[in-house]
């Protein structure tokens, strides 16, 4: 197998792992996809995907990082979450990875709920915070998945045109 083929395979693997990372919080999804795209473009001598396309994809990658930072905190802050609730949501998300799709779905809610209960000991407020935080994370994930597929579409368009 020649070097170029190996580079293309590594690039494809990075893009696939990155796509999975858009829903798995332990992986930097879209940045991994971008690295894979840059590697594929480089392996092809930038003949198929040029610098202009890579700059556009890089901007979308930066946008995804902003979504990551803002989505959960905006949902939580809208309902008055404490810092402990935000930390609980992050911890719940990480623990949720080990429990499959259900854990990824419920982990942020349970973590935010627990953090808010420890902070304020008010079940009604804690439930409200858990739902708000969960909604922010889900919205952020949906936006990142959409952005990831848009990036893949742009990359494919650039490659084949």
Secondary structure, DSSP 4 states (H G I P E B T S, - for coil): --HHHHHHHHHHHHHHHHHHHTT-TTS-HHHHHHHHHHHHHHHTTTSSS-HHHHHHHHHHHHHHHHHHHHHHHHHHHHTT--HHHHHHHHHHHHHHGGGHHHHHHHHHHHHHHHHHHHHH--HHHHHHHHHHHHHHHHHHHHHHHHHHHHHHHHHHHHHH-
